[in-house]
Amino acid sequence: MSQKICIISFDHWNYDKHIVDKLNEKGIDSFHIKIGGFKHKNIGTRIINTFSKIVLGKNPKIKKRQEHIIKMLEEKGFQDQILVINPEVISLEYHQKIKKFTPKYIAYLYDSVERCPIEHLLHGVFNEIYSFDKGDVKEYGFKETTNYNYLEKQPITDGLSIKNQVLYIASFDNRLEKVMLLKQAFEKIKVSYKFIIVGKKTSLYKLKNVFSSKILGIEFKRNRIKQNDLKKLYAQTQTILDLVRDNQSGLSFRVFEAMAFQKKLITNNKNIKTYNFYNPNNILVLENENYDFDKCFFETNYEPLSDKIYYQYSLDNWVNTIFEL
């Protein structure tokens, strides 16, 4: 009989569903409880929830999401393994309830503990905790892993298909200040770029800064970009820009998307130099915020990784490792 494995996560960007797809591909009975997919039953419950948040300072939806997890597990039954990604969104009370459905309860953190505290979940909750942050691995004794490459390796794009030399897509946050400085740096050396900032607050920000030259050339979108559209954008660029959030040392999915599309990468994550795929011809590390670029980086071709190194960061290897398949 095949194993039964459940994945529980918020999955803002639809990365985690690929884990379930890979497990099912391997003949494992797997399903995904997407916390972020929980919706109010009707407009009435939505109004009540909004009133409670504003007037009472409580969000009933948080509890309902957690009750939804338990309901799904009751329907699906006992699981051989359950993986929770970024478990801080679930209370200790509900983690203890979830644990009753499996002998092996695993957590994976693809945010730092400083950004998403889980100190209340460190003892007696999980059988294993994996983290992509080397600092947290050292401090808390977590098992080290990275994010995974959920894409198949793509052929190297010929120059005629390239529309932009640099592509940056990210959520609306304080990294925007760096983006505006980088925009000026690329314009100075005549490197073409496409910057897309995504988030609910982008419309108001753009309205407030409509006459500012700093945001000229930057696209602001309210809705997230679908992964199929993202792939098209990657195929049309030479270099992917990766700006990590404050207090993050783990590798973002941008790194692995660049790897899959065999694109060059510019990143401010200095820890990338410690990984075996690091190649200064392919990866330019921003050591400071002067952003004084040497255009030579854009004038050399991407140097492909060996199949052995590429597989090490693949989703197939990731699920084999995390679930000990």
Secondary structure, DSSP 8 states (H G I E B T S, - for coil): ---EEEEEE--TTS-THHHHHHHHHTT-EEEEEEGGG---SSHHHHHHHHHIIIIIS--HHHHHHHHHHHHHHHHH---SEEEEESGGGS-HHHHHHHHTT-S-EEEEESS-TTTS--GGGSSSS-SEEEES-HHHHHHH--EE----B-S-------GGG--EEEEEEEESSTTHHHHHHHHHHHHHTT--EEEEEESTTHHHHHHHTTT-GGGTTEEEESS---HHHHHHHHHTEEEEEE---TT--S--HHHHHHHHTT-EEEES-GGGGGSTT--TTTEEE--SS-----GGGGGS------HHHHHHTBHHHHHHHHTT-
